[in-house]
Amino acid sequence: MTPESPLPGHLTRPNTIRHVPPELLAIIFKNVGLEHPRRLVNIVSVCREWRDIIYNYPKFWTTLILHAGEPRSTPNTDVVAFLKRWFAHAKNLPLKLNMAVVPARPSAIELQNLTEYLVSHQWRSLLFELRDGRTSQNQYSRPDAWPWLNTLFNATKDQPDCWSELEELQMIATELNPRHMPILSLNKIAPNLKRLRIHFDRIPSVAYLNSTHINMKNLVSLNLDGEIGWDNHDAMLMFYFRTIMESNNLESFKIIDYYQSLTVPTFEFSTFVSSFPVSNLTLSHIALHDSPTVRFILKTCRSPPWSPSP
């Protein structure tokens, strides 16, 4: 076939991009970040054909990255209405929400609307991030700097399995220094949780991060980043060992707690460690701050070869 020869009928060259087969366009659209509302608006504004493709594929609407409070500074009823409109196109598919907000004092009705919407069986992944919106150096240290997060978890306590499909939960607030951690009864509200990440300036306690409050057997990844308020050195060691022993499916274990000078405690291990070495046959990635305690833990653990931290 010469360059001038016409293509066979089944290989007809499209006249414009509007004539590209919808199935091919759908594949292309998956890679342009449609979870960002502005990008999706740009795509659907090109032509009616593209708009129809977007609205006819529910999977395009299962993920949303939302920077709430822009230009306003609080989660509000408009945001909740937007969430409802967006995810309505996803039909009954599992949903993923990455929501970034700035610290504020939402009203009671705003808290109620947001909380009621977020307590749903349809979530597969939730990420809540507190963005920098400080007006003073101490704004984040107030316990009410992120009030709706506490309200959300308080609302879920009496609703077992309300996040029954949730597999990933992330809470990120690098400047947040709460006096008290919200009670995370994740074994009741999110029994299938596999990946948990908490990144605060300070994590006041890990009392709720154990097998009593989390289904550790399902956990694949545990990531804690922030200065942790250990009651004592023994509590730190006990938390590490119990996490490694009880999390049978744990593949990634990361705790960046900035304690680098703790010494190895001397106490009776038999209460929770029957014998050494402690084994975990799935743990392949570990990231911990160097300290005598951490070195002791690493020497007494048996697992597959660990991959280096990035």
DRENVEXTI-857273 format. One record per residue (C-alpha): x, y, z; chain. Coordinates in Angstrom, 2 decimals, m for minus. Last residue first. Example, Ala and Ser with C-alpha at 12.3 -4.5 7.8 and 13.67 -1.06 7.14 Angstrom:
REM residues 2
REC         x         y         z   c
REC     13.67     m1.06      7.14   A
REC     12.30     m4.50      7.80   A
REM end
This chain:
REM residues 310
REC         x         y         z   c
REC     12.74      5.68     49.77   A
REC     12.96      3.16     52.62   A
REC     14.97      0.03     51.88   A
REC     13.17     m3.27     51.21   A
REC     13.17     m5.81     54.00   A
REC     14.10     m9.44     53.40   A
REC     11.33    m11.69     54.78   A
REC     10.74    m11.62     58.56   A
REC     12.39    m12.53     61.86   A
REC     12.50     m9.97     64.64   A
REC     14.80     m9.86     67.68   A
REC     17.65     m7.87     66.16   A
REC     15.27     m5.34     64.64   A
REC     13.59     m4.70     67.98   A
REC     16.92     m4.17     69.76   A
REC     18.01     m1.77     67.05   A
REC     14.76      0.14     67.48   A
REC     15.32      0.46     71.22   A
REC     18.92      1.60     70.78   A
REC     17.73      4.29     68.37   A
REC     17.45      4.76     64.61   A
REC     14.10      6.10     63.49   A
REC     11.89      3.47     61.93   A
REC     10.91      2.49     58.39   A
REC      9.99     m1.14     57.65   A
REC      9.17     m2.87     54.39   A
REC      8.80     m6.63     53.82   A
REC      6.55     m7.78     56.68   A
REC      4.70    m10.89     55.48   A
REC      6.34    m13.67     57.53   A
REC      6.20    m11.87     60.86   A
REC      8.26    m13.54     63.55   A
REC      9.48    m12.50     67.01   A
REC     12.82    m14.13     67.71   A
REC     12.33    m14.85     70.51   A
REC      9.78    m16.52     72.75   A
REC      6.52    m15.98     74.62   A
REC      6.34    m12.25     73.97   A
REC      3.30    m10.64     75.68   A
REC      3.62    m11.22     79.42   A
REC      6.92    m13.04     78.92   A
REC      8.80     m9.83     78.17   A
REC      9.82     m9.03     81.75   A
REC     11.57     m5.68     81.95   A
REC     14.81     m4.00     80.95   A
REC     14.25     m1.12     78.58   A
REC     16.63     m0.50     75.65   A
REC     17.56      3.17     75.72   A
REC     15.63      5.94     74.03   A
REC     17.86      8.40     72.20   A
REC     16.26      8.71     68.78   A
REC     12.63      9.47     69.54   A
REC     11.52     11.34     66.43   A
REC      8.30      9.32     66.04   A
REC      8.65      8.14     62.45   A
REC      6.79      4.84     62.55   A
REC      6.50      2.86     59.33   A
REC      5.41     m0.77     59.01   A
REC      4.71     m2.12     55.52   A
REC      3.66     m5.70     54.70   A
REC      1.35     m6.53     57.60   A
REC     m0.75     m9.61     56.84   A
REC     m0.35    m11.37     60.21   A
REC     m0.59     m8.14     62.18   A
REC     m0.61     m9.55     65.72   A
REC      3.14    m10.23     66.09   A
REC      4.51     m7.07     64.48   A
REC      1.96     m4.81     66.16   A
REC      2.50     m6.52     69.50   A
REC      6.25     m6.08     69.26   A
REC      6.15     m2.40     68.37   A
REC      3.50     m1.50     70.95   A
REC      5.34     m3.38     73.71   A
REC      8.57     m1.59     72.90   A
REC      6.93      1.81     73.13   A
REC      5.06      0.96     76.31   A
REC      8.34     m0.17     77.88   A
REC      9.94      3.17     77.09   A
REC      7.27      5.08     78.98   A
REC      3.84      6.64     78.50   A
REC      4.73      7.20     74.84   A
REC      3.41     10.49     73.48   A
REC      4.30     10.04     69.83   A
REC      6.07     12.78     67.90   A
REC      4.71     12.48     64.39   A
REC      4.42     10.04     61.51   A
REC      2.52      6.79     61.92   A
REC      2.16      4.48     58.90   A
REC      0.59      1.03     59.20   A
REC      0.20     m1.03     56.01   A
REC     m1.39     m4.43     55.38   A
REC     m3.82     m4.54     58.31   A
REC     m6.36     m7.36     58.12   A
REC     m5.08     m9.24     61.17   A
REC     m4.78     m5.96     63.10   A
REC     m8.54     m5.45     63.18   A
REC     m8.22     m2.15     65.02   A
REC     m9.58     m1.01     68.40   A
REC     m8.73     m3.91     70.71   A
REC     m5.96     m5.08     68.38   A
REC     m4.02     m1.87     68.92   A
REC     m4.00      1.75     67.82   A
REC     m6.40      3.21     70.37   A
REC     m3.77      3.63     73.09   A
REC     m1.33      5.09     70.59   A
REC     m1.27      8.42     72.39   A
REC     m0.60     12.13     71.96   A
REC      0.31     11.92     68.27   A
REC      2.28     15.10     67.65   A
REC      2.88     17.09     64.48   A
REC      0.34     14.78     62.89   A
REC      0.60     12.13     60.16   A
REC     m1.73      9.16     60.66   A
REC     m1.82      6.45     57.98   A
REC     m3.88      3.27     58.04   A
REC     m4.04      0.68     55.24   A
REC     m6.02     m2.56     55.36   A
REC     m9.35     m1.63     56.96   A
REC    m11.88     m4.45     56.62   A
REC    m13.45     m4.03     60.07   A
REC    m14.14     m0.31     59.51   A
REC    m16.75      0.79     62.09   A
REC    m16.21     m1.92     64.68   A
REC    m12.48     m2.70     64.34   A
REC    m11.94      0.98     63.62   A
REC    m12.90      2.14     67.08   A
REC    m10.67      5.18     66.61   A
REC    m11.28      7.31     69.68   A
REC    m10.13     10.77     68.66   A
REC     m6.63     11.53     69.90   A
REC     m6.36     13.99     72.75   A
REC     m4.40     17.17     73.25   A
REC     m4.12     17.66     69.51   A
REC     m0.88     18.93     67.97   A
REC     m1.70     19.56     64.33   A
REC      1.09     21.04     62.21   A
REC      1.58     18.09     59.85   A
REC     m2.13     17.43     59.57   A
REC     m2.71     14.23     57.60   A
REC     m5.37     11.63     58.36   A
REC     m5.37      8.62     56.03   A
REC     m7.84      5.73     55.94   A
REC     m7.71      2.84     53.43   A
REC     m9.83     m0.30     53.10   A
REC    m13.32      1.05     53.82   A
REC    m16.05     m1.34     52.69   A
REC    m17.73     m1.71     56.12   A
REC    m17.46      1.99     56.91   A
REC    m20.72      2.09     58.91   A
REC    m19.82     m1.39     60.16   A
REC    m21.09     m0.61     63.66   A
REC    m22.83      2.77     64.07   A
REC    m22.55      3.89     67.70   A
REC    m18.93      5.02     67.47   A
REC    m19.37      6.60     64.04   A
REC    m20.67      9.96     65.25   A
REC    m17.76     10.41     67.66   A
REC    m15.40      9.73     64.77   A
REC    m16.96     12.44     62.63   A
REC    m17.23     14.98     65.44   A
REC    m13.55     14.51     66.24   A
REC    m12.69     15.16     62.60   A
REC    m15.14     18.08     62.47   A
REC    m13.28     19.91     65.20   A
REC     m9.94     20.28     63.44   A
REC     m8.38     23.24     65.23   A
REC    m10.66     22.56     68.20   A
REC     m7.92     20.98     70.32   A
REC     m5.83     24.14     69.90   A
REC     m2.20     23.48     68.95   A
REC     m2.95     24.27     65.31   A
REC     m3.54     27.95     65.98   A
REC     m0.43     28.44     68.07   A
REC      1.81     30.29     65.61   A
REC     m0.96     32.60     64.53   A
REC     m3.19     33.11     61.50   A
REC     m2.56     29.60     60.26   A
REC     m4.21     28.23     57.15   A
REC     m1.89     25.39     56.22   A
REC     m3.98     22.48     54.96   A
REC     m5.55     19.81     57.15   A
REC     m5.76     16.61     55.14   A
REC     m8.46     13.94     55.28   A
REC     m7.99     10.87     53.08   A
REC    m10.74      8.29     52.72   A
REC    m10.66      5.08     50.66   A
REC    m13.30      2.43     49.84   A
REC    m16.31      4.50     50.88   A
REC    m19.74      3.10     50.00   A
REC    m20.91      2.08     53.46   A
REC    m21.54      5.70     54.48   A
REC    m20.81      8.03     57.38   A
REC    m19.26     10.80     55.29   A
REC    m22.62     12.33     54.39   A
REC    m23.93     12.48     57.93   A
REC    m20.68     14.02     59.14   A
REC    m20.66     16.73     56.49   A
REC    m24.27     17.75     57.12   A
REC    m23.92     17.67     60.90   A
REC    m20.72     19.67     60.93   A
REC    m22.23     22.31     58.65   A
REC    m25.37     22.44     60.81   A
REC    m23.30     22.96     63.95   A
REC    m21.26     25.73     62.37   A
REC    m17.76     25.20     61.11   A
REC    m14.93     26.67     63.18   A
REC    m11.89     26.74     60.92   A
REC     m8.66     25.01     60.07   A
REC     m8.11     24.58     56.31   A
REC     m9.50     21.63     54.39   A
REC     m8.18     18.89     52.11   A
REC    m10.42     16.00     51.09   A
REC     m9.20     12.94     49.23   A
REC    m12.29     10.81     48.60   A
REC    m12.44      7.29     47.12   A
REC    m15.73      5.55     46.36   A
REC    m16.86      1.97     45.79   A
REC    m19.34      1.66     42.87   A
REC    m23.08      2.00     43.46   A
REC    m23.80      4.73     40.90   A
REC    m20.63      6.76     40.35   A
REC    m22.66      9.66     38.88   A
REC    m24.15     10.37     42.33   A
REC    m20.57     10.80     43.52   A
REC    m20.26     14.27     42.02   A
REC    m23.69     15.63     42.93   A
REC    m23.45     14.42     46.53   A
REC    m19.94     15.79     46.99   A
REC    m21.03     19.15     45.58   A
REC    m23.95     19.32     48.00   A
REC    m21.58     18.54     50.86   A
REC    m19.25     21.31     49.72   A
REC    m22.13     23.78     49.49   A
REC    m23.25     22.79     52.99   A
REC    m19.91     23.79     54.40   A
REC    m16.40     22.61     55.17   A
REC    m14.63     25.80     56.12   A
REC    m12.34     28.47     54.76   A
REC    m14.10     29.82     51.68   A
REC    m12.19     30.32     48.43   A
REC    m11.37     27.47     48.51   A
REC    m12.62     25.87     51.71   A
REC    m12.54     22.36     50.36   A
REC     m9.64     21.18     48.24   A
REC    m11.31     18.14     46.75   A
REC     m9.66     15.13     45.14   A
REC    m12.52     12.92     43.99   A
REC    m12.55      9.28     42.96   A
REC    m15.53      7.13     41.90   A
REC    m16.75      9.57     39.25   A
REC    m14.74      8.36     36.26   A
REC    m15.81      4.82     37.14   A
REC    m19.44      5.73     36.35   A
REC    m18.70      5.97     32.60   A
REC    m21.70      7.55     30.82   A
REC    m21.09     11.07     32.13   A
REC    m17.53     11.18     30.87   A
REC    m18.39      9.75     27.46   A
REC    m21.34     12.10     27.02   A
REC    m19.17     15.12     27.78   A
REC    m16.62     13.98     25.24   A
REC    m19.28     13.74     22.55   A
REC    m20.78     17.10     23.51   A
REC    m17.51     18.91     22.94   A
REC    m14.49     20.36     24.71   A
REC    m16.28     21.44     27.90   A
REC    m16.41     17.90     29.31   A
REC    m12.61     17.78     29.38   A
REC    m12.04     21.18     31.00   A
REC    m14.65     20.44     33.65   A
REC    m12.90     17.16     34.44   A
REC     m9.60     18.94     34.86   A
REC    m11.15     21.49     37.20   A
REC    m12.80     18.79     39.32   A
REC     m9.56     16.84     39.97   A
REC    m10.52     13.15     39.94   A
REC    m10.27     13.42     36.16   A
REC     m6.52     12.96     36.43   A
REC     m5.48     12.64     32.79   A
REC     m4.81      8.90     32.70   A
REC     m8.38      7.57     32.84   A
REC     m9.31      9.97     30.04   A
REC     m7.12      8.06     27.59   A
REC     m8.89      4.76     28.30   A
REC    m12.29      6.43     27.90   A
REC    m11.10      7.99     24.65   A
REC    m10.29      4.55     23.28   A
REC    m13.72      3.18     24.17   A
REC    m15.38      6.30     22.74   A
REC    m13.79      5.70     19.32   A
REC    m11.85      8.77     18.09   A
REC    m14.18     10.88     15.94   A
REC    m13.96     14.00     18.10   A
REC    m10.21     13.87     17.65   A
REC    m10.79     14.89     14.05   A
REC    m11.13     13.21     10.63   A
REC    m10.66      9.73     12.02   A
REC     m8.50      7.43      9.79   A
REC    m10.52      4.56      8.42   A
REC     m8.95      1.31      9.49   A
REC    m12.03     m0.93      9.11   A
REC    m12.59      0.44      5.61   A
REC     m9.07     m0.24      4.44   A
REC     m6.87      2.86      4.33   A
REC     m6.73      4.86      1.11   A
REC     m3.55      4.66     m0.95   A
REC     m1.40      7.80     m1.03   A
REC      1.26      6.39      1.27   A
REC      1.46      3.34     m1.02   A
REC      0.00      0.00      0.00   A
REM end
